[in-house]
Amino acid sequence: MRRNRSDRIAPTAGLRTASAPVADHPSHADTGTPPPVLRIALGIGAIGASLVGLHRVLGLPGIGLGAAVIMLLGNPLSGVSGAPEMLPAGWGALGQLLPPGAAGSLLRSTAFLDGAGAWGPALVLGTWLVVGVALALVPRREA
């Protein structure tokens, strides 16, 4: 199997982007929470890695599927503009399992609630990130 340079770089691009700003921010040193840039980078990395992984496995339709799930389903159900509890029963919970909802809840819980309830959204984003990278590392089948 022949792999080009982008096949070797793409799986780690999201991780490199998400882990670039690892310097501790002085304003968050005494709160024990990571700086906002790291929380935002986790959300971006989760979305990017999942799209790269879906593209790797499904080809071009994978990008369409990922965009449809994340943008057309995830954004309205995220509850970022209000609260997930304000959405109809079940839909708010589904929105919190998608990257836009988890990223919004992570930012909200660390910005306003001193990190209370941040582990759930961080775990969801971490899962999307790990699964996306795992899918991106799957060898491409030659037809």
Salt bridges, closest charged atoms under 4 A:
ASP7 OD1 - ARG56 NH1 3.15
ASP7 OD1 - ARG140 NH2 3.65
